[in-house]
Amino acid sequence: MFHLEDFMTERKDVEFEADGAVTLRGWLFLPDEPGPHPAITMAHGYAGVKEHGLEPFARAFADDGFVVLVHDHRTFGASDGEPRQDVDPWQQIADWRRAISYLESRPEVDADRIGLWGSSYAGGHAIVLGATDRRLRAVVSQVPTISGYEQGLRRVAPDAVAGLEESFAQDERARFRGETPHTVAIVSSDPATPASYRSQEAIDFYLQPTPDGAWENKVTVRSTRAARMYEPGIWITRVSPTPLLMVAALGDAVTVTDLALAAYERALEPKRLQLITGGHFAPYTSQFDQASGAARAWFREHLV
């Protein structure tokens, strides 16, 4: 298992501007050796922040000689943007392109050797960006969202769909009246509390200790509508010729294992599949060594 004290990589707070004069903030990890270095850009999944388990991956990559940028999506964590706690997948993808441009501008970075790593919701973003931004030389998509529609069929009981759709309509009418967006909890074990996730695995992951003010346990209702409309898997045949590594968890009940495996089969070469045991959050915990090791090997193969 990874331990932060094993590495001496420098971590710097950085910021850059995205569309709408929104400032995005994050961490830049710099290897000890002089550059320019190949680089990796990372971001979190649904309603997470960089403090949710990304630093161990970033430091592992930096230990291999990569400059690593980890940014908070707009409206989350240290980044600006309103309304807060709002997940717009296409805005996040547009912002991530700006993160790539920011890395290109850094003197420590070899702009011709940039890779991208995304997990969960951002694993879906990794597929879209791999298919549509040819500046990327390698992509890692970990336990990715493939189809918001198909995930919804697995995770929302049929008799709950009408109520969910009504909550979307009520939120839209409230926005028309000028009210702030309605929100729900991201995780909760209380069946009476509307929440995005209820499994103990998700609760433990999202409620792990984070610095004061870094994260809030809420997300806008319209984020759920956007998630159910998001179909990054349709882009997977277009990632090629950019090399794609997919890390899939065999017990994933969040982004759903069989959807990931079927998407991988549709992907064109060059590609590689790394299977790990456990559920959706296992890459951050019990299967960190396997998940990070596969990504490290992929980036070394294609960026060094």
Salt bridges, closest charged atoms under 4 A:
GLU15 OE1 - ARG25 NE 3.28
ASP19 OD1 - ARG98 NH2 2.83
GLU51 OE2 - LYS50 NZ 3.47
GLU55 OE1 - ARG11 NH1 3.08
GLU55 OE2 - ARG59 NE 2.78
ASP63 OD2 - ARG296 NH2 3.75
ASP64 OD2 - ARG296 NE 2.90
ASP64 OD2 - ARG300 NH1 2.70
ASP72 OD2 - LYS50 NZ 2.78
ASP80 OD1 - ARG25 NH1 2.77
ASP86 OD1 - ARG222 NE 2.99
ASP95 OD2 - ARG74 NE 2.71
GLU104 OE1 - ARG135 NH1 3.01
GLU108 OE2 - ARG106 NH2 2.84
ASP110 OD2 - ARG113 NE 2.78
ASP133 OD2 - ARG97 NH1 3.38
ASP133 OD2 - ARG135 NH2 2.93
GLU166 OE2 - ARG173 NH1 3.51
GLU179 OE2 - ARG177 NE 2.96
GLU179 OE1 - HIS182 NE2 3.96
GLU216 OE1 - LYS218 NZ 3.69
ASP252 OD2 - HIS280 ND1 2.89
ASP258 OD1 - ARG154 NH1 2.92
GLU301 OE1 - ARG272 NH2 2.90
GLU301 OE2 - HIS302 NE2 3.58
